[in-house]
Amino acid sequence: MEKHISYDKLSKRKRKEIDKSKRADWGKINPVTKVRKNKKKYDRKKADYRDFDDSLPFVLLLHSFTV
């Protein structure tokens, strides 16, 4: 049987082991807070996609045939 040593007098390594054993496990729960995406907020990725004009190559192609 081991002698009882007060927590304050334990070595740093032993205190870490005791603290680690007392900590609970989150299991399947993710403790990270999840935030919903704001639909009214400006989104650069979405805006770039909408502003993309794919008719430019067609205009250049027509221009080359007319000249």
Secondary structure, DSSP 8 states (H G I E B T S, - for coil): ------GGGS-HHHHHHHHHHHS---TT---S------TTS--HHHHHHHH--TTHHHHHHHHHHH-
